[in-house]
């Protein structure tokens, strides 16, 4: 059996409850994986706006679901409120990313559209000729980028944005980052699955008193938005996943750390 990542140590920065699949796939390829979660998913300040929107979902022609986490929260809140979302006619669901679509399907949601790329601009493109004079509900993480609602409003849509969850830095991660990046041997690469994982990673380095990423460690990004954030933080990604999902990220790791195996 081929183990293209044998002898390589890779840091996974996903939230702990999401890291297992990526970690398993990297380990199956021979890698030693260190899980260092830089984000933790916690409830929003209030579920009231989300709950109100779910109760009155029939007023919306479109529901945009931005992530697996959002899909999970929608299903949980709908069940708790006894709202049968799949039975509501007239509301079409847009899932950002194949993993989000799969999570929605698993809980009985019918997905009408999946943008071809896992970026906000792709969502706007697929809805460009469809949302004029319609009402749109965007469910997402708190403090997310405003590209989608701003662009859809310019196209003539009325857009309501509700927070499904917040992302915070786990308390134990400052201690973990100090051990991983001041010890020996150092990891070969760090994987990033969102801009938040990248931003929080650098915040953790600062809290640990580490001025910069030690030389020789590569950063591997899941997509262009995450790559842009890494560049803003001063770390050029070694490579970027394509497609922008876990499978693409695994292949990106192989390209970066085992180029011959990726050919």
GUMI-223935 format. One record per residue: x, y, z of N, C-alpha, C in turn. Coordinates in nm, 2 decimals, always signed. Last residue first. Layout:
N
[[X Y Z] [X Y Z] [X Y Z]],
...
END
This chain:
263
[[+0.16 +1.32 -0.89] [+0.17 +1.32 -1.04] [+0.09 +1.21 -1.10]],
[[+0.17 +1.29 -0.62] [+0.06 +1.36 -0.68] [+0.05 +1.36 -0.83]],
[[+0.41 +1.16 -0.56] [+0.28 +1.08 -0.54] [+0.16 +1.15 -0.61]],
[[+0.58 +1.37 -0.60] [+0.59 +1.26 -0.69] [+0.46 +1.18 -0.69]],
[[+0.52 +1.55 -0.38] [+0.49 +1.59 -0.52] [+0.49 +1.47 -0.61]],
[[+0.44 +1.55 -0.09] [+0.48 +1.43 -0.17] [+0.46 +1.45 -0.31]],
[[+0.35 +1.80 +0.00] [+0.45 +1.72 +0.08] [+0.51 +1.60 +0.01]],
[[+0.18 +1.91 -0.19] [+0.28 +1.99 -0.12] [+0.39 +1.91 -0.06]],
[[+0.02 +1.70 -0.28] [+0.10 +1.78 -0.37] [+0.21 +1.86 -0.31]],
[[-0.09 +1.62 -0.03] [-0.01 +1.53 -0.10] [+0.08 +1.61 -0.20]],
[[-0.25 +1.85 +0.02] [-0.14 +1.81 +0.11] [-0.04 +1.72 +0.05]],
[[-0.43 +1.83 -0.19] [-0.33 +1.95 -0.18] [-0.22 +1.92 -0.09]],
[[-0.57 +1.61 -0.12] [-0.49 +1.60 -0.24] [-0.39 +1.72 -0.24]],
[[-0.70 +1.71 +0.10] [-0.61 +1.60 +0.12] [-0.52 +1.59 +0.00]],
[[-0.85 +1.91 -0.02] [-0.75 +1.95 +0.08] [-0.65 +1.84 +0.10]],
[[-1.04 +1.77 -0.17] [-0.94 +1.85 -0.24] [-0.82 +1.89 -0.15]],
[[-1.18 +1.65 +0.04] [-1.11 +1.57 -0.05] [-1.00 +1.65 -0.13]],
[[-1.28 +1.88 +0.17] [-1.19 +1.80 +0.24] [-1.11 +1.71 +0.14]],
[[-1.28 +2.15 -0.09] [-1.34 +2.06 +0.02] [-1.24 +1.97 +0.08]],
[[-1.26 +2.28 -0.35] [-1.24 +2.34 -0.22] [-1.32 +2.27 -0.11]],
[[-1.10 +2.05 -0.58] [-1.21 +2.14 -0.53] [-1.18 +2.18 -0.39]],
[[-0.84 +2.21 -0.46] [-0.92 +2.22 -0.58] [-0.97 +2.08 -0.61]],
[[-0.64 +2.39 -0.22] [-0.73 +2.27 -0.26] [-0.82 +2.31 -0.38]],
[[-0.32 +2.52 -0.28] [-0.46 +2.54 -0.25] [-0.55 +2.43 -0.30]],
[[+0.01 +2.55 -0.14] [-0.08 +2.51 -0.24] [-0.23 +2.53 -0.19]],
[[+0.14 +2.71 +0.04] [+0.22 +2.63 -0.05] [+0.14 +2.58 -0.16]],
[[+0.05 +3.05 +0.10] [+0.01 +2.91 +0.10] [+0.10 +2.83 +0.00]],
[[+0.24 +3.29 +0.27] [+0.20 +3.24 +0.13] [+0.17 +3.09 +0.14]],
[[+0.17 +3.48 +0.52] [+0.21 +3.35 +0.50] [+0.15 +3.30 +0.37]],
[[+0.07 +3.73 +0.61] [+0.21 +3.72 +0.58] [+0.26 +3.58 +0.55]],
[[-0.19 +3.78 +0.63] [-0.12 +3.75 +0.75] [+0.03 +3.73 +0.73]],
[[-0.26 +3.79 +0.36] [-0.27 +3.92 +0.44] [-0.20 +3.90 +0.58]],
[[-0.23 +3.52 +0.31] [-0.14 +3.62 +0.25] [-0.14 +3.75 +0.33]],
[[-0.45 +3.42 +0.45] [-0.31 +3.38 +0.49] [-0.21 +3.48 +0.43]],
[[-0.66 +3.54 +0.30] [-0.64 +3.57 +0.44] [-0.50 +3.54 +0.49]],
[[-0.63 +3.41 +0.06] [-0.61 +3.55 +0.06] [-0.59 +3.60 +0.21]],
[[-0.69 +3.15 +0.13] [-0.55 +3.18 +0.08] [-0.53 +3.33 +0.09]],
[[-0.96 +3.17 +0.20] [-0.86 +3.13 +0.30] [-0.72 +3.17 +0.26]],
[[-1.05 +3.23 -0.06] [-1.07 +3.32 +0.05] [-0.97 +3.30 +0.16]],
[[-0.97 +2.99 -0.21] [-0.91 +3.13 -0.24] [-0.93 +3.23 -0.13]],
[[-0.92 +2.70 +0.01] [-0.97 +2.78 -0.10] [-0.92 +2.92 -0.11]],
[[-0.77 +2.56 +0.20] [-0.89 +2.49 +0.13] [-0.94 +2.57 +0.01]],
[[-0.41 +2.56 +0.21] [-0.54 +2.63 +0.22] [-0.65 +2.55 +0.14]],
[[-0.13 +2.51 +0.40] [-0.21 +2.45 +0.29] [-0.36 +2.49 +0.31]],
[[+0.20 +2.61 +0.47] [+0.05 +2.63 +0.49] [-0.02 +2.58 +0.37]],
[[+0.49 +2.45 +0.60] [+0.41 +2.50 +0.49] [+0.26 +2.51 +0.53]],
[[+0.79 +2.53 +0.76] [+0.65 +2.47 +0.78] [+0.57 +2.54 +0.66]],
[[+1.03 +2.66 +0.73] [+1.02 +2.52 +0.68] [+0.88 +2.46 +0.69]],
[[+1.04 +2.86 +1.02] [+1.08 +2.84 +0.89] [+1.07 +2.69 +0.85]],
[[+0.77 +2.93 +1.24] [+0.90 +2.88 +1.22] [+0.93 +2.84 +1.07]],
[[+0.58 +3.22 +1.22] [+0.58 +3.07 +1.20] [+0.72 +3.03 +1.17]],
[[+0.66 +3.46 +1.48] [+0.63 +3.42 +1.34] [+0.63 +3.27 +1.33]],
[[+0.66 +3.49 +1.76] [+0.65 +3.61 +1.67] [+0.62 +3.58 +1.52]],
[[+0.50 +3.36 +2.02] [+0.57 +3.32 +1.90] [+0.55 +3.43 +1.79]],
[[+0.35 +3.39 +2.25] [+0.48 +3.46 +2.24] [+0.56 +3.42 +2.12]],
[[+0.10 +3.29 +2.25] [+0.20 +3.20 +2.29] [+0.34 +3.26 +2.29]],
[[-0.04 +3.49 +2.13] [-0.07 +3.47 +2.27] [+0.04 +3.38 +2.33]],
[[+0.05 +3.46 +1.87] [+0.09 +3.58 +1.94] [+0.07 +3.56 +2.09]],
[[-0.06 +3.22 +1.80] [+0.08 +3.23 +1.80] [+0.12 +3.35 +1.89]],
[[-0.33 +3.29 +1.82] [-0.28 +3.20 +1.91] [-0.13 +3.20 +1.92]],
[[-0.35 +3.46 +1.59] [-0.38 +3.51 +1.73] [-0.32 +3.42 +1.84]],
[[-0.30 +3.27 +1.40] [-0.20 +3.37 +1.42] [-0.23 +3.44 +1.55]],
[[-0.54 +3.12 +1.42] [-0.41 +3.06 +1.44] [-0.30 +3.16 +1.47]],
[[-0.74 +3.30 +1.36] [-0.72 +3.26 +1.50] [-0.59 +3.19 +1.52]],
[[-0.69 +3.32 +1.08] [-0.68 +3.44 +1.17] [-0.66 +3.40 +1.31]],
[[-0.74 +3.05 +1.00] [-0.61 +3.12 +0.98] [-0.59 +3.24 +1.07]],
[[-1.00 +3.00 +1.07] [-0.90 +2.91 +1.13] [-0.76 +2.98 +1.11]],
[[-1.13 +3.20 +0.92] [-1.13 +3.21 +1.07] [-1.02 +3.12 +1.13]],
[[-1.11 +3.12 +0.66] [-1.03 +3.24 +0.71] [-1.02 +3.25 +0.86]],
[[-1.07 +2.76 +0.66] [-1.15 +2.88 +0.66] [-1.06 +3.00 +0.70]],
[[-0.90 +2.55 +0.69] [-1.02 +2.52 +0.62] [-1.11 +2.64 +0.61]],
[[-0.56 +2.47 +0.67] [-0.66 +2.57 +0.70] [-0.78 +2.55 +0.62]],
[[-0.28 +2.28 +0.79] [-0.40 +2.29 +0.70] [-0.50 +2.39 +0.76]],
[[+0.06 +2.30 +0.80] [-0.06 +2.33 +0.88] [-0.17 +2.35 +0.77]],
[[+0.35 +2.08 +0.80] [+0.25 +2.16 +0.73] [+0.14 +2.19 +0.83]],
[[+0.54 +1.95 +0.95] [+0.58 +1.98 +0.81] [+0.48 +2.08 +0.75]],
[[+0.62 +2.05 +1.29] [+0.54 +1.99 +1.19] [+0.58 +2.03 +1.05]],
[[+0.95 +2.00 +1.45] [+0.84 +2.08 +1.41] [+0.75 +2.01 +1.31]],
[[+1.05 +1.75 +1.69] [+1.06 +1.82 +1.56] [+0.93 +1.90 +1.54]],
[[+1.04 +2.01 +1.93] [+1.11 +1.95 +1.82] [+1.07 +1.80 +1.81]],
[[+0.85 +2.32 +2.02] [+0.92 +2.19 +2.04] [+1.00 +2.14 +1.92]],
[[+0.71 +2.53 +1.95] [+0.83 +2.56 +2.01] [+0.91 +2.43 +2.04]],
[[+0.47 +2.44 +1.83] [+0.56 +2.53 +1.75] [+0.69 +2.58 +1.83]],
[[+0.34 +2.27 +2.02] [+0.36 +2.23 +1.88] [+0.47 +2.31 +1.81]],
[[+0.33 +2.42 +2.26] [+0.40 +2.29 +2.25] [+0.43 +2.25 +2.11]],
[[+0.17 +2.64 +2.17] [+0.31 +2.66 +2.23] [+0.39 +2.53 +2.22]],
[[-0.07 +2.52 +2.10] [+0.02 +2.59 +2.00] [+0.16 +2.61 +2.05]],
[[-0.16 +2.43 +2.35] [-0.13 +2.34 +2.25] [-0.04 +2.40 +2.14]],
[[-0.22 +2.67 +2.49] [-0.12 +2.58 +2.54] [-0.07 +2.48 +2.43]],
[[-0.42 +2.77 +2.32] [-0.29 +2.85 +2.34] [-0.18 +2.76 +2.39]],
[[-0.63 +2.58 +2.33] [-0.54 +2.59 +2.21] [-0.42 +2.67 +2.23]],
[[-0.81 +2.58 +2.54] [-0.68 +2.50 +2.56] [-0.59 +2.51 +2.44]],
[[-1.02 +2.74 +2.46] [-0.93 +2.78 +2.57] [-0.80 +2.71 +2.57]],
[[-1.08 +2.81 +2.11] [-1.09 +2.72 +2.23] [-0.98 +2.76 +2.34]],
[[-1.22 +3.10 +1.99] [-1.10 +3.03 +2.01] [-1.11 +2.94 +2.13]],
[[-1.54 +3.09 +1.82] [-1.45 +3.14 +1.92] [-1.32 +3.06 +1.93]],
[[-1.81 +3.17 +1.62] [-1.69 +3.09 +1.63] [-1.59 +3.16 +1.73]],
[[-2.17 +3.12 +1.65] [-2.05 +3.20 +1.66] [-1.92 +3.11 +1.66]],
[[-2.46 +3.06 +1.45] [-2.36 +3.02 +1.55] [-2.25 +3.13 +1.55]],
[[-2.65 +3.18 +1.29] [-2.68 +3.04 +1.34] [-2.58 +3.00 +1.45]],
[[-2.79 +3.49 +1.24] [-2.68 +3.42 +1.29] [-2.72 +3.28 +1.34]],
[[-2.95 +3.61 +0.94] [-2.96 +3.56 +1.08] [-2.84 +3.48 +1.12]],
[[-3.05 +3.86 +0.73] [-2.94 +3.78 +0.77] [-2.96 +3.74 +0.92]],
[[-3.26 +3.92 +0.45] [-3.25 +3.91 +0.60] [-3.14 +3.82 +0.64]],
[[-3.30 +4.11 +0.17] [-3.22 +4.01 +0.23] [-3.23 +4.03 +0.39]],
[[-3.47 +4.16 -0.13] [-3.47 +4.20 +0.01] [-3.41 +4.08 +0.09]],
[[-3.30 +4.23 -0.44] [-3.36 +4.14 -0.34] [-3.37 +4.20 -0.21]],
[[-3.17 +4.37 -0.63] [-3.31 +4.40 -0.61] [-3.38 +4.31 -0.51]],
[[-2.90 +4.36 -0.65] [-2.97 +4.30 -0.76] [-3.12 +4.30 -0.74]],
[[-2.82 +4.47 -0.41] [-2.80 +4.55 -0.54] [-2.87 +4.49 -0.66]],
[[-2.88 +4.25 -0.25] [-2.96 +4.37 -0.24] [-2.94 +4.46 -0.36]],
[[-2.67 +4.08 -0.33] [-2.81 +4.05 -0.36] [-2.90 +4.17 -0.35]],
[[-2.45 +4.22 -0.23] [-2.46 +4.20 -0.37] [-2.61 +4.17 -0.41]],
[[-2.49 +4.21 +0.05] [-2.48 +4.34 -0.02] [-2.50 +4.33 -0.17]],
[[-2.51 +3.93 +0.11] [-2.62 +4.02 +0.12] [-2.61 +4.15 +0.05]],
[[-2.23 +3.86 +0.01] [-2.36 +3.80 -0.04] [-2.48 +3.89 -0.02]],
[[-2.04 +4.01 +0.16] [-2.05 +4.01 +0.01] [-2.18 +3.97 -0.04]],
[[-1.99 +4.04 +0.43] [-2.12 +4.08 +0.38] [-2.13 +4.09 +0.23]],
[[-1.85 +3.77 +0.62] [-1.84 +3.87 +0.52] [-1.97 +3.91 +0.47]],
[[-1.96 +3.72 +0.97] [-1.92 +3.68 +0.84] [-1.91 +3.79 +0.74]],
[[-2.05 +3.75 +1.23] [-1.94 +3.83 +1.19] [-1.88 +3.76 +1.06]],
[[-2.20 +3.43 +1.28] [-2.19 +3.57 +1.32] [-2.05 +3.62 +1.27]],
[[-2.27 +3.21 +1.00] [-2.19 +3.24 +1.12] [-2.20 +3.39 +1.15]],
[[-2.61 +3.21 +0.86] [-2.46 +3.20 +0.85] [-2.40 +3.21 +0.99]],
[[-2.87 +3.24 +0.63] [-2.83 +3.19 +0.76] [-2.68 +3.16 +0.76]],
[[-3.06 +3.46 +0.47] [-2.92 +3.41 +0.47] [-2.89 +3.37 +0.61]],
[[-3.34 +3.47 +0.28] [-3.29 +3.45 +0.41] [-3.16 +3.39 +0.40]],
[[-3.50 +3.70 +0.06] [-3.39 +3.60 +0.08] [-3.35 +3.59 +0.22]],
[[-3.76 +3.78 -0.16] [-3.71 +3.78 -0.02] [-3.61 +3.67 +0.00]],
[[-3.74 +3.95 -0.48] [-3.77 +3.83 -0.40] [-3.71 +3.86 -0.26]],
[[-3.67 +4.14 -0.67] [-3.80 +4.15 -0.60] [-3.84 +4.03 -0.52]],
[[-3.44 +3.92 -0.82] [-3.50 +4.05 -0.82] [-3.64 +4.05 -0.76]],
[[-3.32 +3.67 -0.83] [-3.36 +3.72 -0.70] [-3.43 +3.86 -0.70]],
[[-3.22 +3.56 -1.07] [-3.33 +3.49 -1.00] [-3.39 +3.56 -0.88]],
[[-2.98 +3.62 -1.18] [-3.10 +3.65 -1.26] [-3.23 +3.59 -1.20]],
[[-2.80 +3.56 -0.98] [-2.80 +3.69 -1.04] [-2.93 +3.72 -1.11]],
[[-2.74 +3.32 -0.85] [-2.87 +3.39 -0.82] [-2.89 +3.52 -0.90]],
[[-2.49 +3.25 -0.93] [-2.60 +3.16 -0.97] [-2.73 +3.22 -0.94]],
[[-2.34 +3.48 -0.84] [-2.35 +3.45 -0.98] [-2.47 +3.36 -1.01]],
[[-2.35 +3.46 -0.56] [-2.42 +3.57 -0.63] [-2.44 +3.54 -0.78]],
[[-2.20 +3.23 -0.53] [-2.34 +3.23 -0.49] [-2.42 +3.34 -0.56]],
[[-1.95 +3.31 -0.61] [-2.02 +3.21 -0.69] [-2.17 +3.20 -0.66]],
[[-1.88 +3.48 -0.40] [-1.90 +3.54 -0.54] [-1.98 +3.44 -0.63]],
[[-1.83 +3.31 -0.19] [-1.95 +3.40 -0.19] [-1.98 +3.45 -0.33]],
[[-1.73 +2.98 -0.28] [-1.70 +3.12 -0.24] [-1.82 +3.20 -0.26]],
[[-1.70 +2.72 -0.40] [-1.72 +2.74 -0.26] [-1.68 +2.87 -0.21]],
[[-1.86 +2.70 -0.72] [-1.74 +2.72 -0.63] [-1.78 +2.76 -0.49]],
[[-2.12 +2.64 -0.82] [-2.00 +2.56 -0.86] [-1.88 +2.58 -0.78]],
[[-2.39 +2.63 -0.58] [-2.29 +2.71 -0.66] [-2.17 +2.62 -0.70]],
[[-2.66 +2.44 -0.59] [-2.53 +2.44 -0.53] [-2.43 +2.51 -0.62]],
[[-3.01 +2.45 -0.54] [-2.89 +2.50 -0.61] [-2.77 +2.48 -0.53]],
[[-3.20 +2.32 -0.39] [-3.24 +2.36 -0.53] [-3.11 +2.39 -0.61]],
[[-3.24 +2.06 -0.16] [-3.15 +2.17 -0.21] [-3.18 +2.19 -0.36]],
[[-3.46 +1.98 +0.09] [-3.44 +1.97 -0.06] [-3.35 +2.09 -0.10]],
[[-3.39 +1.82 +0.40] [-3.40 +1.94 +0.32] [-3.38 +1.92 +0.17]],
[[-3.34 +1.59 +0.55] [-3.47 +1.61 +0.48] [-3.49 +1.73 +0.41]],
[[-3.10 +1.56 +0.66] [-3.20 +1.60 +0.75] [-3.33 +1.63 +0.68]],
[[-2.94 +1.50 +0.44] [-2.95 +1.40 +0.55] [-3.06 +1.43 +0.65]],
[[-2.94 +1.74 +0.30] [-3.02 +1.62 +0.25] [-3.04 +1.52 +0.36]],
[[-2.77 +1.89 +0.45] [-2.91 +1.93 +0.44] [-2.99 +1.81 +0.39]],
[[-2.53 +1.76 +0.41] [-2.58 +1.77 +0.55] [-2.73 +1.81 +0.55]],
[[-2.50 +1.79 +0.14] [-2.51 +1.66 +0.19] [-2.57 +1.66 +0.33]],
[[-2.46 +2.07 +0.13] [-2.57 +2.01 +0.06] [-2.60 +1.87 +0.11]],
[[-2.22 +2.09 +0.26] [-2.34 +2.15 +0.32] [-2.46 +2.09 +0.25]],
[[-2.05 +1.96 +0.08] [-2.07 +1.90 +0.22] [-2.19 +1.96 +0.28]],
[[-2.06 +2.12 -0.14] [-2.12 +1.99 -0.15] [-2.14 +1.93 -0.01]],
[[-2.14 +2.47 -0.11] [-2.05 +2.35 -0.09] [-2.13 +2.22 -0.09]],
[[-2.41 +2.62 +0.01] [-2.27 +2.66 -0.03] [-2.18 +2.54 +0.00]],
[[-2.73 +2.57 -0.12] [-2.63 +2.52 -0.03] [-2.49 +2.56 -0.08]],
[[-3.04 +2.72 -0.12] [-2.91 +2.72 -0.19] [-2.81 +2.68 -0.08]],
[[-3.38 +2.63 -0.16] [-3.26 +2.63 -0.07] [-3.13 +2.63 -0.16]],
[[-3.68 +2.80 -0.19] [-3.58 +2.72 -0.25] [-3.45 +2.74 -0.17]],
[[-4.00 +2.80 -0.09] [-3.87 +2.84 -0.05] [-3.77 +2.75 -0.10]],
[[-4.23 +2.67 -0.19] [-4.20 +2.81 -0.23] [-4.07 +2.86 -0.19]],
[[-4.36 +2.49 +0.10] [-4.34 +2.51 -0.05] [-4.30 +2.65 -0.07]],
[[-4.24 +2.30 +0.36] [-4.28 +2.44 +0.32] [-4.25 +2.46 +0.17]],
[[-4.14 +2.06 +0.43] [-4.28 +2.06 +0.38] [-4.32 +2.20 +0.33]],
[[-3.89 +2.10 +0.54] [-3.90 +2.04 +0.41] [-4.04 +2.05 +0.35]],
[[-3.97 +2.22 +0.80] [-3.91 +2.30 +0.69] [-3.92 +2.23 +0.55]],
[[-4.17 +2.22 +1.02] [-4.14 +2.12 +0.92] [-4.09 +2.19 +0.80]],
[[-4.11 +2.30 +1.35] [-4.13 +2.36 +1.22] [-4.08 +2.25 +1.11]],
[[-4.07 +2.26 +1.62] [-4.17 +2.18 +1.55] [-4.21 +2.25 +1.42]],
[[-3.86 +2.37 +1.74] [-3.97 +2.46 +1.72] [-4.09 +2.39 +1.66]],
[[-3.68 +2.16 +1.73] [-3.72 +2.21 +1.86] [-3.84 +2.30 +1.85]],
[[-3.64 +2.14 +1.45] [-3.70 +2.03 +1.53] [-3.75 +2.07 +1.66]],
[[-3.52 +2.39 +1.40] [-3.65 +2.36 +1.34] [-3.72 +2.24 +1.41]],
[[-3.28 +2.36 +1.54] [-3.38 +2.46 +1.58] [-3.52 +2.43 +1.52]],
[[-3.16 +2.14 +1.40] [-3.19 +2.14 +1.54] [-3.29 +2.23 +1.59]],
[[-3.14 +2.24 +1.14] [-3.22 +2.12 +1.16] [-3.26 +2.11 +1.31]],
[[-2.98 +2.47 +1.18] [-3.12 +2.49 +1.12] [-3.20 +2.36 +1.15]],
[[-2.75 +2.35 +1.27] [-2.82 +2.43 +1.36] [-2.97 +2.45 +1.31]],
[[-2.67 +2.21 +1.03] [-2.69 +2.14 +1.16] [-2.78 +2.22 +1.25]],
[[-2.63 +2.42 +0.86] [-2.73 +2.32 +0.83] [-2.77 +2.24 +0.95]],
[[-2.41 +2.55 +0.98] [-2.54 +2.62 +0.97] [-2.65 +2.52 +0.94]],
[[-2.21 +2.35 +0.95] [-2.26 +2.40 +1.09] [-2.39 +2.47 +1.08]],
[[-2.19 +2.35 +0.68] [-2.24 +2.23 +0.75] [-2.29 +2.27 +0.89]],
[[-2.29 +2.67 +0.54] [-2.20 +2.57 +0.59] [-2.27 +2.45 +0.65]],
[[-2.49 +2.84 +0.45] [-2.35 +2.87 +0.42] [-2.25 +2.76 +0.46]],
[[-2.78 +2.86 +0.28] [-2.72 +2.79 +0.39] [-2.57 +2.79 +0.36]],
[[-3.05 +3.07 +0.19] [-2.91 +3.04 +0.16] [-2.84 +2.98 +0.29]],
[[-3.36 +3.05 +0.06] [-3.29 +3.03 +0.19] [-3.14 +2.99 +0.15]],
[[-3.61 +3.24 -0.11] [-3.48 +3.17 -0.11] [-3.42 +3.16 +0.03]],
[[-3.85 +3.35 -0.06] [-3.84 +3.27 -0.18] [-3.71 +3.19 -0.19]],
[[-4.01 +3.37 +0.25] [-3.89 +3.38 +0.17] [-3.90 +3.29 +0.05]],
[[-4.24 +3.32 +0.39] [-4.23 +3.45 +0.33] [-4.11 +3.47 +0.24]],
[[-4.21 +3.07 +0.51] [-4.29 +3.08 +0.38] [-4.28 +3.22 +0.32]],
[[-4.09 +3.10 +0.76] [-4.00 +3.08 +0.64] [-4.08 +3.09 +0.51]],
[[-4.15 +3.17 +1.01] [-4.22 +3.25 +0.91] [-4.14 +3.22 +0.77]],
[[-4.00 +3.02 +1.18] [-4.14 +3.02 +1.20] [-4.22 +3.08 +1.08]],
[[-3.74 +3.10 +1.10] [-3.79 +2.97 +1.07] [-3.94 +2.95 +1.08]],
[[-3.74 +3.37 +1.20] [-3.73 +3.34 +1.05] [-3.78 +3.20 +1.02]],
[[-3.74 +3.31 +1.47] [-3.85 +3.39 +1.41] [-3.86 +3.37 +1.26]],
[[-3.50 +3.18 +1.50] [-3.62 +3.11 +1.53] [-3.74 +3.18 +1.47]],
[[-3.32 +3.39 +1.44] [-3.32 +3.27 +1.36] [-3.46 +3.19 +1.38]],
[[-3.37 +3.58 +1.64] [-3.39 +3.61 +1.50] [-3.40 +3.49 +1.41]],
[[-3.32 +3.41 +1.88] [-3.45 +3.47 +1.86] [-3.47 +3.51 +1.71]],
[[-3.09 +3.31 +1.98] [-3.15 +3.24 +1.87] [-3.28 +3.30 +1.82]],
[[-2.81 +3.53 +2.05] [-2.95 +3.49 +2.07] [-3.00 +3.41 +1.95]],
[[-2.54 +3.50 +2.01] [-2.59 +3.57 +2.13] [-2.73 +3.55 +2.16]],
[[-2.51 +3.15 +1.90] [-2.51 +3.30 +1.88] [-2.55 +3.37 +2.01]],
[[-2.32 +2.88 +2.04] [-2.44 +2.94 +2.00] [-2.43 +3.09 +1.98]],
[[-2.00 +2.78 +1.89] [-2.08 +2.81 +2.01] [-2.21 +2.88 +1.96]],
[[-1.73 +2.60 +1.78] [-1.86 +2.65 +1.74] [-1.95 +2.66 +1.87]],
[[-1.40 +2.71 +1.78] [-1.50 +2.63 +1.85] [-1.63 +2.69 +1.81]],
[[-1.08 +2.71 +1.61] [-1.21 +2.76 +1.63] [-1.30 +2.66 +1.71]],
[[-0.84 +2.58 +1.61] [-0.84 +2.72 +1.63] [-0.97 +2.79 +1.64]],
[[-0.73 +2.27 +1.73] [-0.85 +2.35 +1.69] [-0.83 +2.50 +1.72]],
[[-0.52 +2.07 +1.64] [-0.50 +2.19 +1.71] [-0.61 +2.29 +1.67]],
[[-0.41 +1.75 +1.60] [-0.53 +1.83 +1.60] [-0.51 +1.95 +1.69]],
[[-0.16 +1.62 +1.41] [-0.18 +1.69 +1.54] [-0.31 +1.78 +1.52]],
[[-0.09 +1.32 +1.26] [-0.17 +1.43 +1.26] [-0.18 +1.49 +1.40]],
[[+0.14 +1.17 +1.05] [+0.11 +1.19 +1.19] [+0.03 +1.32 +1.20]],
[[+0.04 +0.99 +0.75] [+0.08 +1.11 +0.82] [+0.06 +1.10 +0.97]],
[[-0.05 +0.78 +0.59] [+0.08 +0.77 +0.66] [+0.12 +0.89 +0.75]],
[[-0.29 +0.79 +0.49] [-0.19 +0.81 +0.40] [-0.05 +0.81 +0.46]],
[[-0.45 +0.78 +0.72] [-0.45 +0.66 +0.63] [-0.34 +0.67 +0.52]],
[[-0.41 +1.04 +0.81] [-0.34 +0.93 +0.88] [-0.34 +0.80 +0.80]],
[[-0.58 +1.18 +0.63] [-0.43 +1.20 +0.64] [-0.36 +1.09 +0.70]],
[[-0.82 +1.07 +0.71] [-0.77 +1.05 +0.57] [-0.62 +1.08 +0.56]],
[[-0.85 +1.15 +0.98] [-0.85 +1.00 +0.94] [-0.79 +0.98 +0.80]],
[[-0.85 +1.43 +0.96] [-0.74 +1.36 +1.03] [-0.73 +1.21 +0.99]],
[[-1.09 +1.46 +0.82] [-0.96 +1.51 +0.76] [-0.85 +1.44 +0.83]],
[[-1.27 +1.36 +1.01] [-1.26 +1.30 +0.87] [-1.13 +1.34 +0.81]],
[[-1.23 +1.51 +1.25] [-1.20 +1.37 +1.24] [-1.18 +1.31 +1.10]],
[[-1.29 +1.78 +1.28] [-1.16 +1.75 +1.23] [-1.14 +1.60 +1.20]],
[[-1.52 +1.87 +1.39] [-1.52 +1.86 +1.24] [-1.39 +1.80 +1.19]],
[[-1.49 +1.90 +1.66] [-1.60 +1.81 +1.61] [-1.60 +1.79 +1.46]],
[[-1.28 +2.09 +1.66] [-1.25 +1.95 +1.70] [-1.36 +1.86 +1.65]],
[[-1.23 +2.29 +1.38] [-1.30 +2.27 +1.50] [-1.29 +2.12 +1.54]],
[[-0.91 +2.26 +1.21] [-1.05 +2.27 +1.22] [-1.11 +2.26 +1.36]],
[[-0.64 +2.24 +1.19] [-0.68 +2.35 +1.27] [-0.84 +2.36 +1.27]],
[[-0.39 +2.00 +1.19] [-0.53 +2.02 +1.15] [-0.59 +2.13 +1.24]],
[[-0.06 +1.95 +1.09] [-0.15 +2.02 +1.19] [-0.28 +2.04 +1.13]],
[[+0.14 +1.68 +1.03] [+0.05 +1.78 +0.97] [-0.05 +1.82 +1.08]],
[[+0.44 +1.52 +0.95] [+0.35 +1.57 +1.06] [+0.27 +1.69 +1.01]],
[[+0.55 +1.24 +0.77] [+0.51 +1.38 +0.77] [+0.42 +1.41 +0.89]],
[[+0.60 +0.97 +0.75] [+0.70 +1.05 +0.81] [+0.67 +1.20 +0.82]],
[[+0.39 +0.93 +0.46] [+0.47 +0.87 +0.57] [+0.58 +0.96 +0.62]],
[[+0.24 +1.02 +0.26] [+0.26 +1.11 +0.37] [+0.34 +1.05 +0.48]],
[[+0.19 +0.80 +0.08] [+0.27 +0.92 +0.04] [+0.30 +1.02 +0.14]],
[[+0.19 +0.50 +0.09] [+0.18 +0.59 +0.20] [+0.25 +0.72 +0.17]],
[[+0.04 +0.23 -0.07] [+0.12 +0.35 -0.09] [+0.09 +0.44 +0.03]],
[[+0.09 -0.12 +0.00] [+0.00 +0.00 +0.00] [+0.09 +0.12 +0.00]],
END
